[in-house]
């Protein structure tokens, strides 16, 4: 297992122009999160929910990875087995930066993927930036049950968290980049590692930064080179 975990949140992709959950403008402002992101959204508001995720998927097409994504991709390439890259983000910017999808842990799903709603089938496949209905007319090509975004909605189980906790067993350096701490309580995870780095744009009420070995309050693209140096020094010691 990896000695270093890099856990990223929305802050790392915000600099690439991807709307964050708590922004007061942009795509999130157009929709009620309780209507389109809840465990029962597909049952109660299917058309609006599918429309929302179609728009979010299309939003990714022209977005490019920023300096932080690229530096992490280079670190992963150099220290493949020693670094686990784990993200709360559902975008594909790490993949665009050069990390194989299979070398990433997307805790909350992956925006360009859809999956069958039939739990016995559960087929998952990538549709790129297309609308869901344009993929096999919105139905599973195997069992004809309706498709859905391969995203973890609020109130649903998140099976990838098991992989996060598995990686934590061997983690020596825990790096948190661009997450508020409201969705994942990073304070409860930092205790697994002997050293830690926290990088956010600004302090968060959900994070007690005194728990972290190093704290950098600045944009991820400005902090990442220092973080990369620290990671390499740690791994090469």
C-alpha positions as CSV (number, residue, x, y, z in Angstrom):
1,X,0.0,0.0,0.0
2,X,1.0,3.6,-0.5
3,X,3.1,5.6,2.0
4,X,1.6,8.9,0.9
5,X,-2.1,9.7,0.4
6,X,-3.1,12.8,-1.6
7,X,-6.8,13.5,-0.9
8,X,-8.3,16.3,-3.0
9,X,-11.6,18.1,-3.1
10,X,-13.3,20.7,-5.1
11,X,-10.7,23.4,-4.5
12,X,-8.2,21.8,-6.7
13,X,-10.5,21.8,-9.7
14,X,-12.0,25.3,-9.0
15,X,-9.0,26.9,-10.6
16,X,-9.8,25.0,-13.8
17,X,-13.2,26.7,-13.9
18,X,-15.3,23.8,-12.5
19,X,-18.1,25.0,-10.3
20,X,-17.9,24.1,-6.6
21,X,-20.8,23.0,-4.5
22,X,-20.8,26.1,-2.3
23,X,-20.5,28.7,-5.1
24,X,-23.2,31.3,-5.3
25,X,-23.2,31.4,-9.0
26,X,-22.8,29.1,-11.9
27,X,-24.4,25.7,-12.5
28,X,-25.1,24.9,-8.9
29,X,-27.1,28.1,-8.5
30,X,-29.5,27.0,-11.2
31,X,-30.7,23.9,-9.3
32,X,-31.9,23.0,-5.9
33,X,-29.3,20.5,-4.6
34,X,-32.0,18.8,-2.5
35,X,-34.0,18.1,-5.7
36,X,-31.2,16.8,-8.0
37,X,-28.5,15.4,-5.7
38,X,-30.5,13.3,-3.2
39,X,-30.9,9.6,-2.9
40,X,-34.5,9.8,-4.1
41,X,-33.9,12.4,-6.9
42,X,-34.1,9.9,-9.7
43,X,-37.4,8.6,-8.4
44,X,-39.0,12.0,-7.6
45,X,-37.4,14.3,-10.2
46,X,-35.8,12.1,-12.8
47,X,-36.0,14.6,-15.8
48,X,-34.5,17.5,-13.8
49,X,-31.8,15.3,-12.2
50,X,-30.7,13.8,-15.5
51,X,-30.6,17.3,-17.1
52,X,-28.4,18.6,-14.2
53,X,-25.9,15.8,-14.7
54,X,-26.0,16.1,-18.4
55,X,-25.0,19.7,-18.0
56,X,-22.3,18.9,-15.5
57,X,-20.9,16.3,-17.9
58,X,-20.9,18.7,-20.8
59,X,-19.2,21.3,-18.6
60,X,-16.1,19.0,-18.4
61,X,-15.4,18.8,-22.2
62,X,-13.4,22.0,-22.5
63,X,-12.0,22.1,-19.0
64,X,-8.2,21.6,-18.7
65,X,-6.1,20.3,-15.8
66,X,-4.2,23.0,-14.0
67,X,-0.7,23.1,-12.6
68,X,-1.8,21.2,-9.4
69,X,-3.3,18.3,-11.4
70,X,-0.2,18.1,-13.6
71,X,2.3,18.1,-10.7
72,X,0.3,15.4,-8.9
73,X,0.2,13.3,-12.1
74,X,4.0,13.6,-12.4
75,X,4.4,12.5,-8.8
76,X,2.1,9.5,-9.3
77,X,4.1,8.5,-12.4
78,X,7.4,8.8,-10.5
79,X,6.3,7.1,-7.3
80,X,3.5,4.9,-8.6
81,X,3.3,2.5,-5.7
82,X,4.2,4.9,-3.0
83,X,1.4,7.5,-3.7
84,X,-2.3,7.0,-3.6
85,X,-4.3,9.7,-5.3
86,X,-7.8,9.9,-3.9
87,X,-10.4,12.5,-4.9
88,X,-13.8,13.6,-3.8
89,X,-14.2,15.1,-7.3
90,X,-16.2,13.5,-10.0
91,X,-14.4,15.3,-12.8
92,X,-11.8,13.8,-15.1
93,X,-9.0,16.4,-14.8
94,X,-6.6,14.0,-13.2
95,X,-7.1,11.7,-16.1
96,X,-6.6,14.5,-18.5
97,X,-3.4,15.3,-16.6
98,X,-2.1,11.8,-17.3
99,X,-3.1,9.6,-14.4
100,X,-4.8,6.3,-15.5
101,X,-8.4,6.1,-14.3
102,X,-7.5,2.7,-12.7
103,X,-4.7,4.4,-10.6
104,X,-7.2,6.9,-9.1
105,X,-9.8,6.4,-6.4
106,X,-12.9,8.5,-7.1
107,X,-14.8,8.4,-3.8
108,X,-18.0,9.9,-5.1
109,X,-18.2,8.5,-8.6
110,X,-17.1,9.6,-12.1
111,X,-19.1,12.1,-14.1
112,X,-18.5,10.7,-17.6
113,X,-19.7,7.3,-16.5
114,X,-23.3,6.0,-16.3
115,X,-24.4,2.7,-14.7
116,X,-27.4,0.4,-14.9
117,X,-30.0,0.9,-12.1
118,X,-30.5,-2.9,-12.0
119,X,-28.4,-3.9,-9.0
120,X,-28.0,-7.4,-10.4
121,X,-26.6,-6.0,-13.7
122,X,-24.9,-2.8,-12.5
123,X,-23.1,-2.3,-15.8
124,X,-20.8,0.8,-15.8
125,X,-19.5,2.4,-19.0
126,X,-18.1,5.7,-20.1
127,X,-20.2,7.9,-22.4
128,X,-17.8,10.8,-22.5
129,X,-19.6,14.2,-22.6
130,X,-22.8,13.0,-24.2
131,X,-26.3,13.3,-22.7
132,X,-27.4,10.2,-20.9
133,X,-30.3,9.6,-23.3
134,X,-27.9,9.5,-26.2
135,X,-26.2,6.4,-24.7
136,X,-28.4,3.4,-25.8
137,X,-31.4,5.7,-25.6
138,X,-30.9,5.9,-21.8
139,X,-31.2,2.2,-21.2
140,X,-28.7,-0.5,-20.3
141,X,-27.6,-2.4,-23.5
142,X,-27.5,-5.6,-21.4
143,X,-30.8,-5.7,-19.5
144,X,-32.7,-2.6,-20.8
145,X,-33.2,-1.1,-17.4
146,X,-32.7,2.7,-17.2
147,X,-29.3,4.1,-16.8
148,X,-28.2,6.7,-14.2
149,X,-25.2,8.9,-13.6
150,X,-22.4,6.9,-11.9
151,X,-22.4,9.4,-9.0
152,X,-22.9,8.9,-5.3
153,X,-26.0,11.0,-4.3
154,X,-26.5,12.3,-0.8
155,X,-27.8,9.5,1.4
156,X,-26.4,6.7,-0.8
157,X,-23.6,4.4,0.2
158,X,-20.1,5.2,-1.1
159,X,-18.3,1.9,-1.6
160,X,-15.0,3.5,-2.5
161,X,-14.6,4.7,1.0
162,X,-13.5,1.2,1.9
163,X,-10.5,1.7,-0.4
164,X,-9.7,5.0,1.4
165,X,-9.6,3.3,4.8
166,X,-7.5,0.5,3.4
167,X,-4.9,2.9,2.1
168,X,-4.9,4.7,5.5
169,X,-3.5,1.6,7.2
170,X,-0.1,2.1,5.6
171,X,-0.2,5.9,5.2
172,X,2.8,7.8,6.6
173,X,2.1,11.2,5.0
174,X,-1.4,12.5,4.6
175,X,-1.9,15.4,2.2
176,X,-5.2,17.3,2.0
177,X,-5.8,19.7,-0.9
178,X,-8.8,21.8,-1.6
179,X,-11.4,20.3,0.7
180,X,-13.6,22.0,3.3
181,X,-13.9,19.1,5.6
182,X,-17.7,19.1,5.6
183,X,-18.2,16.1,3.4
184,X,-15.2,14.1,4.7
185,X,-13.9,14.8,8.2
186,X,-10.2,15.0,7.4
187,X,-9.4,15.7,11.0
188,X,-10.4,12.1,11.9
189,X,-8.2,10.8,9.1
190,X,-5.0,12.8,9.8
191,X,-4.4,10.8,13.0
192,X,-3.5,7.7,10.9
193,X,-0.3,9.4,9.6
194,X,2.9,10.5,11.2
195,X,3.0,13.7,9.1
196,X,0.4,15.7,7.3
197,X,-0.1,18.7,5.0
198,X,-3.2,20.8,4.7
199,X,-3.7,23.1,1.7
200,X,-6.9,25.1,1.3
201,X,-7.6,28.6,0.0
202,X,-8.7,29.7,3.4
203,X,-9.5,28.3,6.9
204,X,-12.6,26.1,7.3
205,X,-14.7,25.8,10.4
206,X,-14.9,22.1,9.8
207,X,-11.1,21.6,10.0
208,X,-8.9,22.1,13.1
209,X,-5.7,23.0,11.4
210,X,-3.5,22.6,14.5
211,X,-3.7,18.8,13.9
212,X,-1.7,19.1,10.7
213,X,2.1,19.2,10.5
214,X,2.1,21.9,7.8
215,X,-0.7,24.3,6.7
216,X,-0.7,26.3,3.5
217,X,-3.5,28.7,2.9
218,X,-3.2,29.6,-0.8
219,X,-4.5,28.4,-4.1
220,X,-3.5,24.8,-4.9
221,X,-1.7,25.9,-8.0
222,X,0.6,28.1,-5.9
223,X,1.1,25.6,-3.1
224,X,1.6,22.4,-5.1
225,X,5.3,22.9,-5.9
226,X,6.2,23.2,-2.2
227,X,3.9,20.2,-1.5
228,X,5.6,18.2,-4.2
229,X,9.1,19.0,-2.7
230,X,7.9,17.9,0.7
231,X,6.5,14.6,-0.7
232,X,9.7,13.8,-2.6
233,X,11.8,14.6,0.4
234,X,9.6,12.4,2.6
235,X,9.8,9.5,0.1
236,X,13.5,9.8,-0.5
237,X,14.6,10.1,3.1
